[in-house]
Amino acid sequence: MRTRHHRHHRHHRYPRRHRAAALAAVSVLAPVLLASAAAADDRGNAGASCRTEVDGSRVTAYCHNPYPRTDRVQLHVECARWWDVDADSSPVAVAPAAHVELTERCWKEVRAAWVSHQTVPGSGGT
């Protein structure tokens, strides 16, 4: 049994009006998405890279800034016991290509630790 092949076979999966609507949506959304990606990239390339280590009740953050802008970092430690006072280090400016080490502690166990970042105005970069 032979299968018939249509001469005017449609190669497009979607009707023309759907393709036009999709093209219009892409042309409207593309600049918005590109601007959002550029803004996220700009924020992402401005801060120091930090890692934290917890050793018993002591927390140490090691930060390195590979970017051309100065970043101000601060270590925050939340203690596990209700009576144990949470700790926040003093903010420290991390210059381009510099390393800093921040240390804080609880009396007993550590519940959480994180580093916050703040861009220093007029610190170079783009």
C-alpha atoms as a printed R data frame, in Angstrom:
    type eleno elety resid chain resno      x      y      z
1   ATOM     1    CA   MET     A     1  0.000  0.000  0.000
2   ATOM     2    CA   ARG     A     2  1.320  3.355 -1.018
3   ATOM     3    CA   THR     A     3  1.214  6.434  1.107
4   ATOM     4    CA   ARG     A     4  0.255  9.656 -0.542
5   ATOM     5    CA   HIS     A     5  2.463 12.642 -0.075
6   ATOM     6    CA   HIS     A     6  0.826 16.001 -0.330
7   ATOM     7    CA   ARG     A     7  2.529 18.431 -2.597
8   ATOM     8    CA   HIS     A     8  1.489 21.424 -0.547
9   ATOM     9    CA   HIS     A     9  2.533 20.023  2.768
10  ATOM    10    CA   ARG     A    10  2.656 22.673  5.456
11  ATOM    11    CA   HIS     A    11  6.112 22.862  6.974
12  ATOM    12    CA   HIS     A    12  5.062 25.179  9.764
13  ATOM    13    CA   ARG     A    13  3.721 23.819 12.955
14  ATOM    14    CA   TYR     A    14  1.669 26.871 13.937
15  ATOM    15    CA   PRO     A    15 -0.726 28.958 11.878
16  ATOM    16    CA   ARG     A    16  0.579 32.257 10.569
17  ATOM    17    CA   ARG     A    17 -1.398 34.398 13.066
18  ATOM    18    CA   HIS     A    18  0.156 32.506 16.017
19  ATOM    19    CA   ARG     A    19  3.643 33.016 14.622
20  ATOM    20    CA   ALA     A    20  2.958 36.736 14.219
21  ATOM    21    CA   ALA     A    21  1.680 37.022 17.806
22  ATOM    22    CA   ALA     A    22  4.724 35.178 19.146
23  ATOM    23    CA   LEU     A    23  7.072 37.388 17.137
24  ATOM    24    CA   ALA     A    24  5.347 40.520 18.457
25  ATOM    25    CA   ALA     A    25  5.643 39.273 22.052
26  ATOM    26    CA   VAL     A    26  9.344 38.515 21.623
27  ATOM    27    CA   SER     A    27 10.038 41.919 20.070
28  ATOM    28    CA   VAL     A    28  8.285 43.659 22.991
29  ATOM    29    CA   LEU     A    29  9.772 41.516 25.789
30  ATOM    30    CA   ALA     A    30 13.343 41.159 24.493
31  ATOM    31    CA   PRO     A    31 14.532 44.678 25.486
32  ATOM    32    CA   VAL     A    32 12.937 44.300 28.938
33  ATOM    33    CA   LEU     A    33 14.559 40.907 29.523
34  ATOM    34    CA   LEU     A    34 17.948 42.130 28.291
35  ATOM    35    CA   ALA     A    35 17.792 45.183 30.572
36  ATOM    36    CA   SER     A    36 16.864 42.976 33.552
37  ATOM    37    CA   ALA     A    37 19.729 40.602 32.800
38  ATOM    38    CA   ALA     A    38 22.182 43.502 32.518
39  ATOM    39    CA   ALA     A    39 21.018 44.958 35.847
40  ATOM    40    CA   ALA     A    40 21.310 41.557 37.563
41  ATOM    41    CA   ASP     A    41 24.767 41.076 36.062
42  ATOM    42    CA   ASP     A    42 25.798 44.548 37.241
43  ATOM    43    CA   ARG     A    43 24.669 43.798 40.808
44  ATOM    44    CA   GLY     A    44 26.206 40.323 40.711
45  ATOM    45    CA   ASN     A    45 29.610 41.646 39.640
46  ATOM    46    CA   ALA     A    46 29.945 44.211 42.404
47  ATOM    47    CA   GLY     A    47 30.338 42.277 45.629
48  ATOM    48    CA   ALA     A    48 32.967 40.303 47.434
49  ATOM    49    CA   SER     A    49 32.779 36.518 47.425
50  ATOM    50    CA   CYS     A    50 32.423 35.226 50.987
51  ATOM    51    CA   ARG     A    51 32.343 31.838 52.677
52  ATOM    52    CA   THR     A    52 31.532 31.155 56.312
53  ATOM    53    CA   GLU     A    53 32.846 28.462 58.620
54  ATOM    54    CA   VAL     A    54 31.287 27.469 61.933
55  ATOM    55    CA   ASP     A    55 33.597 25.900 64.499
56  ATOM    56    CA   GLY     A    56 31.616 25.177 67.669
57  ATOM    57    CA   SER     A    57 30.330 28.544 68.852
58  ATOM    58    CA   ARG     A    58 32.692 30.626 66.684
59  ATOM    59    CA   VAL     A    59 31.894 31.788 63.133
60  ATOM    60    CA   THR     A    60 34.483 33.092 60.680
61  ATOM    61    CA   ALA     A    61 33.745 34.654 57.293
62  ATOM    62    CA   TYR     A    62 36.476 34.803 54.641
63  ATOM    63    CA   CYS     A    63 35.785 37.367 51.911
64  ATOM    64    CA   HIS     A    64 37.670 38.200 48.711
65  ATOM    65    CA   ASN     A    65 36.703 40.991 46.337
66  ATOM    66    CA   PRO     A    66 37.684 40.220 42.709
67  ATOM    67    CA   TYR     A    67 35.791 43.232 41.328
68  ATOM    68    CA   PRO     A    68 36.892 46.847 40.710
69  ATOM    69    CA   ARG     A    69 34.429 48.254 43.270
70  ATOM    70    CA   THR     A    70 34.844 48.356 47.028
71  ATOM    71    CA   ASP     A    71 32.275 46.230 48.876
72  ATOM    72    CA   ARG     A    72 31.310 46.728 52.520
73  ATOM    73    CA   VAL     A    73 30.684 43.372 54.254
74  ATOM    74    CA   GLN     A    74 29.255 42.527 57.663
75  ATOM    75    CA   LEU     A    75 29.005 39.155 59.424
76  ATOM    76    CA   HIS     A    76 25.722 38.339 61.200
77  ATOM    77    CA   VAL     A    77 25.438 35.443 63.666
78  ATOM    78    CA   GLU     A    78 22.180 34.139 65.104
79  ATOM    79    CA   CYS     A    79 22.632 32.071 68.267
80  ATOM    80    CA   ALA     A    80 20.557 28.952 68.968
81  ATOM    81    CA   ARG     A    81 19.732 29.618 72.636
82  ATOM    82    CA   TRP     A    82 17.067 32.198 73.463
83  ATOM    83    CA   TRP     A    83 19.282 33.766 76.115
84  ATOM    84    CA   ASP     A    84 22.385 33.907 73.916
85  ATOM    85    CA   VAL     A    85 22.887 37.337 72.333
86  ATOM    86    CA   ASP     A    86 23.087 37.430 68.521
87  ATOM    87    CA   ALA     A    87 26.182 39.126 67.105
88  ATOM    88    CA   ASP     A    88 26.870 41.487 64.203
89  ATOM    89    CA   SER     A    89 30.420 42.440 63.268
90  ATOM    90    CA   SER     A    90 31.368 45.979 62.373
91  ATOM    91    CA   PRO     A    91 31.062 46.648 58.628
92  ATOM    92    CA   VAL     A    92 34.400 46.304 56.834
93  ATOM    93    CA   ALA     A    93 35.291 47.743 53.416
94  ATOM    94    CA   VAL     A    94 36.839 45.172 51.061
95  ATOM    95    CA   ALA     A    95 38.872 46.975 48.418
96  ATOM    96    CA   PRO     A    96 39.369 45.484 44.927
97  ATOM    97    CA   ALA     A    97 41.587 42.364 45.054
98  ATOM    98    CA   ALA     A    98 41.610 42.444 48.888
99  ATOM    99    CA   HIS     A    99 40.805 39.716 51.445
100 ATOM   100    CA   VAL     A   100 39.185 40.174 54.853
101 ATOM   101    CA   GLU     A   101 38.374 37.835 57.714
102 ATOM   102    CA   LEU     A   102 35.461 38.519 60.084
103 ATOM   103    CA   THR     A   103 34.870 36.598 63.331
104 ATOM   104    CA   GLU     A   104 31.954 36.537 65.795
105 ATOM   105    CA   ARG     A   105 30.730 34.015 68.361
106 ATOM   106    CA   CYS     A   106 27.876 32.794 70.511
107 ATOM   107    CA   TRP     A   107 28.220 31.495 74.058
108 ATOM   108    CA   LYS     A   108 26.753 28.166 72.938
109 ATOM   109    CA   GLU     A   109 25.506 26.846 69.578
110 ATOM   110    CA   VAL     A   110 25.160 28.825 66.358
111 ATOM   111    CA   ARG     A   111 21.766 28.692 64.609
112 ATOM   112    CA   ALA     A   112 22.666 30.673 61.459
113 ATOM   113    CA   ALA     A   113 25.372 32.887 60.006
114 ATOM   114    CA   TRP     A   114 25.449 35.083 56.913
115 ATOM   115    CA   VAL     A   115 27.297 37.993 55.354
116 ATOM   116    CA   SER     A   116 25.528 41.123 54.126
117 ATOM   117    CA   HIS     A   117 26.951 43.360 51.389
118 ATOM   118    CA   GLN     A   118 26.687 47.061 50.692
119 ATOM   119    CA   THR     A   119 28.238 48.829 47.710
120 ATOM   120    CA   VAL     A   120 30.450 51.749 48.661
121 ATOM   121    CA   PRO     A   121 29.404 54.793 46.583
122 ATOM   122    CA   GLY     A   122 32.089 56.272 44.343
123 ATOM   123    CA   SER     A   123 34.398 53.283 44.748
124 ATOM   124    CA   GLY     A   124 35.272 52.854 41.062
125 ATOM   125    CA   GLY     A   125 34.092 50.301 38.537
126 ATOM   126    CA   THR     A   126 31.637 51.122 35.794
